[in-house]
């Protein structure tokens, strides 16, 4: 991942509502959520949700699919993986075993799903 793409994602995440949206969509997994479900769950106005969703889509952290008259939003897990890889690619000064606890913590495993 190039540094400017990472900066675009971090810029998009630097606002509380957008960060909440991403965290909510991460929880929804591959099912994603409709725009209305996002605004209802987070108790934000639909136009506010739309504006923030557009910023997140433009950062390439989210993707969207039109379903009739509605739009379903998803976290782009490939983009998330690339961002985390970018952050950790030179981890621990050549001692990758020092990073393993971090990797274990963020990995999607049955043990982590209950935490």
N, C-alpha and C positions, 0 to 999 in steps of 0.2 A: 504494500500500500504506500502510495506516495504521501509525503507529509501534508500537502495541501488538502487531500481528501480526508485525512485524519483530522485536520483542523476544521474542516467543514462539519464533520460529525460532532466534534467537541463543541463547536459554536452552536450547533442546533440543540445540543444537550444542556447548554448553559442556562437554560430557563426552566423554572420549576415545573410548569405545566407540561412542557415537552418531555422532561425527564420522567414525569409520572406516566405520560402516555406510553413511552417506550417500555417502562417497567411493567405496565399493564399488558402491553402486547407481548412481551416476553413470556409472561404468565400464561397467556392464551395459546402459546405455541403455534403449531401449524394451522390451527383453526382461524386465527386472527379474530378481528372484531369489526362489526359494522360501525361506521362513523357515529351513528346515533347511540350505539351501545357504549362507545367510548365517552361521549359527552355525558350520558346519563350516569355511568359508573363513577366518573370523576367529578360529577356535579358542576360541569362547565357549560356555558352557552354553546349551541351548535356552531355559530359563526366563529367563536374563539377556538373551538376544537378544529374546525376546518382550516383556519389560518395556521395553527400550530402543526397540524398534520401535513400541510403543504410544505412547510419548512423542513420537516423531517423526511418527507419523500424527496425533496430537492437535495438533501444531504446524502441521499442514497442509503440511509439507514432503514427506511421503511419502503415497502412496495404496496401497491394497491391494485385491486381488481374490481371492475364494475360488475355488479350483479343486479341487472335490471335498473331500477331507479336508485339503487343504493351503491355505496362503495365499501368494500371490505379492505381493511388495512392489516398488514402483517409486518413483523420485524424481518428484515433480510438477514437471516442468520449467517449467511456467507459473508456479508459485510461486517457483521459483528465479529465473526471468527477472524477475518482479516485485520480488523482493528486491534483485537487482543493480541494477535500474532505480531503485529507491528510494534505494539507497546513492549512486548516481552522478548523480541527476537534477540536481543543482546543481554538477556537476563543473567544476572549473577556473575558477571565477569568470567564467563567460561566454565562456570560450575552449575550446570543445569539442574543438578539434584537439589540445589538450594531453592529453586523455583517450584519444585514438585508440590509442596503444600498449597501453593497458590493455584496451581493447575488443578489439583484434586478438589479444591474448594469450589471452583467455578465450573467444573465438569458436570454435565447432566448425567447423573447416575441415580439409581433408586435410593441410595443412602442420602444424597443431597436433596432429593425431592421432598423429604420430610422435614428439612430444616427450615 
